[in-house]
Amino acid sequence: MIKINLPVLLAQRGLKVADIDRDLDISRSTLYRLYNNDVIKIDIDAIDKLCKYLDCAPGDIILYVDDDESQHNKKEQPY
């Protein structure tokens, strides 16, 4: 599954969503959806602005994480 890593990045930098809301031209609803990993579509412009603001790459914000079920199935398969 795709996971948005924004809470971790903000915590590492001592920032809050309110800081981004104040400093960037990204809608509050987009920010909170990203922060809460409640995203259906990715706003590339928002990711670009966040990358510049946080001095990171898109892959630092958007992560691919194996589903729990996939992990569970891998453990059950005999070798």
C-alpha positions in Angstrom: 0.0 0.0 0.0 1.0 3.6 -0.4 1.7 5.5 2.8 2.2 9.2 3.3 5.1 9.8 5.6 4.3 13.5 6.4 3.8 13.1 10.1 7.2 11.5 10.5 8.9 14.2 8.4 7.3 17.0 10.3 8.2 15.4 13.7 11.8 15.0 12.6 11.9 18.8 11.8 9.9 20.0 14.8 7.1 21.3 12.6 3.4 21.1 12.7 0.7 21.1 10.0 -0.1 24.7 11.1 3.4 25.8 10.1 3.0 24.4 6.6 -0.5 25.9 6.4 0.9 29.3 7.3 3.9 29.1 5.0 2.7 27.4 1.8 -0.1 27.8 -0.6 -1.6 24.4 -0.1 -5.2 24.0 0.9 -5.8 23.1 4.5 -7.9 20.1 3.5 -5.2 18.8 1.3 -2.6 19.1 4.1 -4.8 17.3 6.6 -5.6 14.5 4.2 -1.9 14.0 3.5 -1.1 14.2 7.2 -3.8 11.7 8.1 -2.9 9.4 5.1 -6.5 9.8 3.9 -5.5 10.3 0.2 -7.2 8.9 -2.9 -5.3 11.1 -5.4 -1.9 12.7 -5.1 -1.7 16.5 -5.7 1.7 16.7 -7.5 1.9 20.4 -7.0 1.4 20.0 -3.2 4.1 17.3 -3.1 6.4 19.6 -5.0 5.8 22.4 -2.6 6.3 20.1 0.4 9.5 18.7 -1.0 11.0 22.2 -1.4 9.7 23.3 2.0 11.0 20.1 3.8 14.1 19.8 1.6 13.3 16.2 0.7 12.5 14.0 -2.3 9.0 12.8 -3.2 10.1 9.3 -2.1 10.6 10.6 1.4 6.9 11.7 1.5 5.3 8.9 -0.5 6.3 5.4 0.6 5.4 1.9 -0.5 4.7 -0.4 2.4 3.8 -4.1 2.0 0.2 -4.8 3.2 0.0 -6.8 6.5 -1.7 -9.6 4.6 1.2 -9.8 2.1 3.6 -10.0 5.0 1.5 -12.7 6.6 1.3 -14.8 3.4 5.0 -14.6 2.9 5.6 -16.1 6.4 3.3 -19.0 5.8 4.8 -20.1 2.5 7.2 -23.0 2.8 10.6 -22.8 1.2 
